[in-house]
């Protein structure tokens, strides 16, 4: 689940205003299990996650998975704090997939809220560039948060291994934010 269960459970518990111990009591599971799930040390089974969410007065709905820029930034931040830069980068690409699979109206909902910083400027820059690039492609207004000072990589982040070709082929939104990936770097098999 790439840590998404931990983030989901943590947000549900906070919005319910209960402690981990109280949530565990309501769900009938050990408090240590709640802590391990929230910190990403353990992925819960679907039935355990459903029980915990119900204990927080929430429900789990199965449908198309759509990240928001805000949620993906929080999850990336968690991955980076855990030293999982590789997973954080995969989350950016998953978000790109979600953005490409959505309609224009849904795109605005996915990117409207300003995300928190991830703790690493290059990931903040990449997310802002991705949103700006996607909005331009959809001919949709770009949210103002993408131009905030903390949304630019300094020094530039050369994601691509071949710098010169990638720079020539780099989408303008990525160049503006100091992220060099090249248009081929945005395609996934």
C-alpha positions in Angstrom: 0.0 0.0 0.0 3.1 2.3 -0.1 2.2 3.7 3.3 -1.2 5.0 2.2 -3.0 3.0 4.9 -0.9 4.7 7.5 -1.7 8.2 6.2 -5.4 7.3 5.8 -5.7 5.9 9.3 -3.8 8.8 10.8 -6.0 11.4 9.1 -9.2 9.5 10.1 -8.1 9.2 13.7 -7.1 12.9 13.9 -10.4 14.0 12.4 -12.3 11.8 14.9 -10.3 13.5 17.7 -9.2 10.2 19.4 -6.0 8.8 20.6 -4.4 5.7 19.2 -5.3 3.9 22.5 -9.0 4.9 22.2 -9.1 4.0 18.5 -7.6 0.6 19.3 -10.2 0.1 22.1 -13.1 0.9 19.9 -11.8 -1.4 17.1 -10.9 -4.2 19.5 -7.3 -4.5 18.5 -4.0 -4.0 20.4 -2.8 -0.3 20.7 0.6 -1.4 19.4 -1.0 -2.5 16.2 -2.5 1.0 15.6 0.9 2.6 16.2 2.6 0.2 13.8 0.1 0.8 11.1 0.2 4.6 11.5 4.0 4.7 11.3 4.0 2.4 8.2 5.8 -0.4 10.0 2.9 -2.7 9.2 0.3 -2.8 6.5 -3.1 -3.8 7.8 -5.4 -6.3 6.2 -8.4 -4.8 4.5 -10.7 -6.1 7.3 -8.5 -4.5 10.0 -8.4 -1.2 8.1 -12.2 -1.2 7.8 -12.5 -1.9 11.5 -10.2 0.9 12.4 -11.9 3.4 10.1 -15.3 2.4 11.4 -14.0 3.0 14.9 -13.0 6.5 13.7 -16.5 7.0 12.3 -15.2 6.7 8.7 -15.8 4.1 6.0 -13.7 2.7 3.3 -15.1 3.0 -0.2 -13.6 1.1 -3.1 -13.5 3.1 -6.4 -11.0 4.7 -8.7 -8.0 5.8 -6.7 -7.4 9.5 -7.2 -4.6 11.2 -5.3 -4.8 14.9 -4.6 -1.7 17.0 -4.7 -2.1 17.6 -1.0 -2.4 13.9 -0.1 0.5 12.9 -2.3 2.8 15.6 -0.8 2.0 14.3 2.7 2.7 10.8 1.7 5.9 11.8 -0.1 7.0 13.6 3.1 6.4 10.5 5.1 8.4 8.4 2.7 11.3 10.9 2.7 11.4 11.0 6.5 11.6 7.2 6.4 14.5 7.4 4.0 12.5 6.0 1.1 13.3 8.4 -1.7 12.6 5.7 -4.3 9.1 5.2 -3.0 8.5 9.0 -2.9 9.5 9.2 -6.5 7.2 6.4 -7.5 4.4 8.3 -5.7 5.0 11.3 -8.0 4.6 9.0 -11.0 1.5 7.4 -9.6 0.0 10.9 -9.1 1.0 11.7 -12.8 -0.9 8.5 -13.8 -4.0 9.6 -11.8 -3.9 13.1 -13.3 -3.7 11.7 -16.8 -6.6 9.4 -16.1 -8.9 12.2 -14.9 -11.2 14.7 -16.6 -10.6 18.4 -16.5 -13.2 19.0 -13.8 -11.7 16.3 -11.6 -8.2 17.7 -12.3 -9.1 21.0 -10.6 -10.3 19.2 -7.5 -7.1 17.1 -7.4 -4.8 20.1 -7.5 -6.6 23.0 -6.0 -5.5 22.7 -2.3 -2.0 23.9 -1.7 0.1 20.9 -0.5 2.4 21.0 2.5 6.0 20.9 1.8 7.5 17.4 1.6 10.7 18.3 3.4 12.8 18.2 0.2 12.7 21.1 -2.3 13.2 19.0 -5.4 10.1 16.9 -4.6 8.1 20.1 -4.0 9.4 21.5 -7.3 8.6 18.3 -9.2 5.0 18.2 -7.8 4.4 21.9 -8.7 5.9 21.3 -12.2 3.7 18.2 -12.7 0.6 20.1 -11.7 1.5 23.1 -13.9 2.3 20.8 -16.8 -0.9 18.9 -16.5 -3.1 22.0 -16.2 -1.4 23.5 -19.3 -2.1 20.2 -21.2 -5.7 20.2 -20.1 -6.0 24.0 -20.8 -7.1 24.4 -17.2 -6.2 27.3 -14.9 -3.1 26.4 -12.8 -3.4 26.9 -9.0 -1.4 29.8 -7.6 0.5 27.6 -5.1 2.6 26.2 -7.9 4.4 29.6 -8.1 5.1 29.8 -4.4 8.9 30.4 -3.6 9.3 27.0 -2.1 8.2 25.2 -5.3 11.5 25.6 -7.3 14.5 23.3 -7.1 17.8 24.9 -6.2 20.1 23.6 -7.4 18.3 22.1 -10.4 17.3 18.5 -10.1 18.6 16.4 -13.0 16.3 13.3 -12.8 17.4 12.3 -16.3 20.8 10.7 -16.7 21.5 12.3 -20.1 21.5 15.9 -19.1 21.8 17.7 -22.5 19.2 15.7 -24.4 16.8 15.9 -21.5 17.2 19.6 -21.1 16.4 20.1 -24.8 13.4 17.8 -24.5 12.3 19.0 -21.1 8.7 20.3 -20.7 8.7 24.0 -20.0 6.8 23.7 -16.7 9.6 21.4 -15.4 12.3 23.7 -16.7 10.7 26.6 -14.9 10.7 24.7 -11.6 14.3 23.5 -12.0 13.5 19.9 -12.7 15.1 18.2 -15.7 13.4 15.0 -16.7 12.8 15.2 -20.4 9.4 14.4 -21.9 10.4 10.7 -22.2 10.9 10.6 -18.4 7.2 11.4 -18.0 6.2 8.3 -19.9 5.6 5.0 -18.2 5.5 1.5 -19.6 
